[in-house]
Amino acid sequence: MIKFSVITVLVCAVFISASAQQKVKTIEEQRQAEGNTKQTARFGESNIKCYYEFTRSGASSSSRRDTLVLETGPEKSRFYDPSRQYRDSMVRASMNIPNTETIKSISVFRSENGKDLSTMQGTVSSRADEGESYQIFKDLNTGKIKVVDYTSVNGKSFEYEDQVGPMDWKIQQIPDTIINSYSCKQARLNFRGREYTAWFSPEVPINDGPWKFMGLPGLIVKVEDSLQLFSFSLIGLEQTKIPVPIQIPAGSIKCSRADFEKMKAKQPSGMQVNFSFGNLILAEFPGEINYVPMELK
């Protein structure tokens, strides 16, 4: 694994729009403010923030685009979906009614009952098929990964450790390609049942990338699988003025990757919460989701 400890030149030719970037920052700030009271542990620190557009393709009803964030430093990194984290935190917060409020009744509807609260004023919700719920913490020196995730918005968080490095990348001896104004080299990887093609740029000397990908001599600008079901594309990059702590949630239930994937495949479609006039209603979204994992093995 090639390791860069100091970034001497930082080229950023493509930026996420100012309004979109501010929206992501606002979500992150709100999430961090809410998380101050939660138990966390210091994992490392970052000095680069990368914004990726993640495209998950499939049936027309399940195809979507989300903006995910990679906070990366000399040794450690964190990859997550700030919008999903914020939506889920709002749902969980809405279940914790202050002591000053009087709860007259509580109603709970499972997905099979088909209750939809979206037309009720004050409803907060989060669907399981909108955004990514995982947080991926990488040790860039050892290739060890810690994944923190949950199978329902109001459920317990789970944590599993994963050893993926060094990844067996095959750098292709072909001319460089310009992607989002970066001069990129191509590499291919067979990883847990899927074939991936990545484009990385030595112009940005970071051996990291989106999701669990890492270990190339340059930041991964784009990566997609051979079936084009999953695609990550860099849309923005910024260097922070001072190192930013990477905090990892504490208190999650430890499990294996295989056991977690089994639970994830059975996850409910999401949660809706409404509290008005003393009446608390909790309702899962009706129906099931079509969970397509990136890892097949």
WONOR-V730476 format. One line per field, one symbol per residue. phi: phi as a letter, one per 30 degrees, with the letter a starting at -180 (. if undefined). psi: psi as a letter, one per 30 degrees, with the letter a starting at -180 (. if undefined). burial: # if it has 16 or more other C-alpha atoms within 10 Angstrom, else .. A space follows every 50 residues. Layout:
BEGIN
phi->???
psi->???
burial->???
END
This chain:
BEGIN
phi->.dcccbccbbcbcbbdeedddddddddddddddddddcdbbdclbbbbbc cbdccccldedcdabbccbccbbdbbabbacdddededdddddddcdedd cccdabbbbdeddidbcddddidcaacdcbjcddbccccddcidbbccab caeccddcbbcbcccddddcdddbedccbhicdbccbbbcbhjbcccbcb cddcdbcbadhcdajcdldddaabddchdbbcbdbaabcddbecdcccdc idddacdddddddddcdddkbbbbbahiccbcbdddicccdcddccb
psi->kkkkfkjekjkjfkkkleeeeeeeeeeeeeeeefffflklkkeallgkkk kkkkkjlbleffklkljlkjjkaffllkkljeeeeeeeeeeeeffiklff kkjelkkkkleffhkkgffkkgkklkkfgjlkflkkkkjfefgkkkkkll flegalklklkkjflkkikjkkilllkjkhgkjklkllkjjhfkkkkkkl jffjikhlalbgklglilkjekkllffhekkkkkflklklelkkkjkkkl glkklleeeeeeeefgklflkkkkjkhgjkkkkkklalljjjlfkf.
burial->#.#........#...#.......#..##..#...........######## #######........###########################.#...... ........#.#...###.....###################.######## ###...#####..##.#.#.#.......##.########.#....##### #########################....########.#....#.####. .........##..#..#########....#######..#........
END
